Amino acid sequence: MKTILITIALLFSTIVAAHEGAEREIPNSSHSNYDAALYECFVHGARAAWGADARFHSAPLVFKYVSTETVKAYMFGRTVTGDKIEVPTDGIYISEDLDLTGRKEYEESALYGWKQADVWIKAGKSAIDRSVLLSIFADDCKQHITVDKLK
């Protein structure tokens, strides 16, 4: 049970960090390069899941930059005041607070997720829950961690 709660907390914090512009490495020097690489995989997974989720809801491959609060509201389905909110299906919504490098990285991950969901849709698969998508994409990324990435 404790492991499940820790995993849920990690996934939640990763999704929020992915939308707010995660750092390239975990800033705590006590973490190994492997931990930093895993963290990057979770960030990539969250961003790819967001792109895939947009595709499953028939969103075109268009990036829309809005406030971080708006993205969080879309991500969790609630406004700050607790009102229910639906994610618009006219694009992939990303926080406008990202710098140019952060936007490029986010767009690449979201594009990857969007394209993968397009393949799944063409194969007849139905929508997959965003948290499951995050796990799929993060795990795929972890399979590609190489020794070069750990230097």
Backbone torsions as a table, in degrees:
resi	resn	phi	psi	omega
1	MET	NA	-42.1	-179.9
2	LYS	-61.8	-40.9	178.9
3	THR	-62.4	-40.7	179.3
4	ILE	-63.9	-43.9	179.5
5	LEU	-64.6	-40.4	177.9
6	ILE	-64.4	-42.7	178.8
7	THR	-62.1	-44.3	178.7
8	ILE	-62.5	-43.6	178.9
9	ALA	-62.8	-41.4	178.6
10	LEU	-64.4	-44.4	179.0
11	LEU	-62.4	-43.6	179.4
12	PHE	-61.0	-48.8	-178.6
13	SER	-66.3	-33.1	178.6
14	THR	-68.0	-41.5	178.7
15	ILE	-61.8	-44.9	179.2
16	VAL	-63.6	-45.6	-179.6
17	ALA	-63.0	-37.6	-179.4
18	ALA	-63.4	-36.4	-179.6
19	HIS	-80.7	-24.3	-178.2
20	GLU	-92.8	-7.8	180.0
21	GLY	99.4	76.5	-178.2
22	ALA	-66.5	149.1	175.5
23	GLU	-68.8	157.2	-179.9
24	ARG	-69.0	-30.0	177.4
25	GLU	-135.9	154.7	175.7
26	ILE	-65.8	124.5	-172.8
27	PRO	-69.9	-7.8	-179.4
28	ASN	-86.1	116.2	-175.1
29	SER	-67.7	-11.1	179.5
30	SER	-77.2	-10.6	177.8
31	HIS	-84.5	144.6	178.7
32	SER	-77.3	166.9	175.4
33	ASN	-62.2	-31.4	177.5
34	TYR	-64.9	-41.4	177.1
35	ASP	-61.3	-41.8	178.7
36	ALA	-63.8	-41.4	179.3
37	ALA	-65.4	-40.3	177.3
38	LEU	-63.6	-41.8	178.5
39	TYR	-60.4	-44.6	177.8
40	GLU	-60.6	-36.6	177.8
41	CYS	-64.7	-39.5	178.0
42	PHE	-66.9	-39.0	177.4
43	VAL	-64.5	-46.9	177.1
44	HIS	-58.3	-43.7	-179.2
45	GLY	-60.9	-41.9	179.2
46	ALA	-65.1	-42.0	-179.2
47	ARG	-69.9	-41.6	177.6
48	ALA	-65.0	-38.3	178.1
49	ALA	-62.5	-39.1	178.6
50	TRP	-62.7	-43.1	177.8
51	GLY	-66.2	-42.8	179.2
52	ALA	-64.8	-41.7	179.3
53	ASP	-61.4	-39.7	177.1
54	ALA	-61.5	-43.0	179.5
55	ARG	-64.9	-40.7	178.1
56	PHE	-62.0	-23.9	177.4
57	HIS	-100.0	22.2	174.4
58	SER	65.4	23.9	177.3
59	ALA	-74.0	139.5	175.2
60	PRO	-71.9	165.6	179.9
61	LEU	-81.5	74.7	179.7
62	VAL	-133.3	131.5	178.5
63	PHE	-94.4	130.4	178.8
64	LYS	-118.6	123.8	-179.2
65	TYR	-100.1	122.9	-178.9
66	VAL	-135.6	175.8	-179.0
67	SER	-61.8	153.7	178.0
68	THR	-58.9	-38.7	179.5
69	GLU	-61.8	-39.4	179.2
70	THR	-66.0	-43.7	178.9
71	VAL	-61.4	-44.2	178.6
72	LYS	-61.4	-40.3	178.7
73	ALA	-62.1	-43.7	178.1
74	TYR	-64.4	-41.9	-176.8
75	MET	-62.7	-41.1	-175.8
76	PHE	-101.4	-2.1	175.8
77	GLY	74.0	16.5	-178.8
78	ARG	-143.0	144.0	173.0
79	THR	-79.8	173.4	178.4
80	VAL	-58.5	-34.2	-179.9
81	THR	-82.1	-1.7	176.9
82	GLY	94.6	0.7	178.1
83	ASP	-72.1	142.2	179.1
84	LYS	-68.8	140.9	-178.9
85	ILE	-140.8	142.9	178.2
86	GLU	-105.8	145.6	176.6
87	VAL	-74.5	127.3	175.8
88	PRO	-61.1	151.6	-177.3
89	THR	-107.8	29.4	179.9
90	ASP	-104.3	14.3	177.7
91	GLY	164.4	-176.4	177.1
92	ILE	-101.5	117.0	-174.8
93	TYR	-88.6	130.1	-175.1
94	ILE	-133.8	148.7	178.6
95	SER	-65.7	131.7	179.1
96	GLU	-75.5	-6.4	-177.8
97	ASP	-77.7	-6.2	-179.7
98	LEU	-74.2	146.3	173.5
99	ASP	-79.9	179.8	-175.4
100	LEU	-59.5	-42.8	178.5
101	THR	-64.4	-44.0	179.0
102	GLY	-62.5	-39.9	177.9
103	ARG	-63.2	-43.8	-179.2
104	LYS	-62.2	-46.7	179.4
105	GLU	-62.4	-42.9	-179.7
106	TYR	-63.5	-46.6	-179.2
107	GLU	-61.6	-39.6	179.1
108	GLU	-62.6	-45.2	179.6
109	SER	-67.1	-44.5	179.9
110	ALA	-64.2	-38.9	177.3
111	LEU	-62.1	-43.1	177.3
112	TYR	-58.6	-47.4	179.6
113	GLY	-64.0	-42.2	-179.8
114	TRP	-60.8	-46.0	-179.2
115	LYS	-65.3	-39.9	179.3
116	GLN	-64.7	-42.1	177.9
117	ALA	-64.0	-35.5	177.3
118	ASP	-61.1	-41.3	176.9
119	VAL	-62.8	-44.5	-179.6
120	TRP	-63.9	-41.5	179.7
121	ILE	-62.7	-45.4	179.0
122	LYS	-62.4	-26.9	177.7
123	ALA	-85.4	1.6	176.3
124	GLY	90.4	9.6	179.0
125	LYS	-79.7	147.8	177.7
126	SER	-91.2	174.8	-178.0
127	ALA	-55.8	145.5	178.7
128	ILE	-114.9	137.9	179.2
129	ASP	-55.3	140.0	-176.5
130	ARG	-57.4	-38.2	-179.6
131	SER	-67.3	-33.7	176.4
132	VAL	-70.3	-40.7	177.0
133	LEU	-58.9	-43.5	178.5
134	LEU	-56.9	-44.9	-179.8
135	SER	-63.5	-42.4	179.9
136	ILE	-61.4	-49.8	-176.7
137	PHE	-70.3	-39.1	178.3
138	ALA	-65.3	-40.9	179.3
139	ASP	-65.2	-40.8	177.1
140	ASP	-59.8	-43.4	178.4
141	CYS	-62.3	-44.0	-179.2
142	LYS	-60.4	-32.6	179.6
143	GLN	-66.4	-17.9	-177.0
144	HIS	-106.3	10.3	175.2
145	ILE	-71.1	124.3	-178.7
146	THR	-115.3	170.1	178.0
147	VAL	-59.5	-37.4	179.1
148	ASP	-59.6	-36.6	-179.9
149	LYS	-72.3	-16.9	-175.9
150	LEU	-94.1	-1.6	-179.9
151	LYS	-81.4	NA	NA
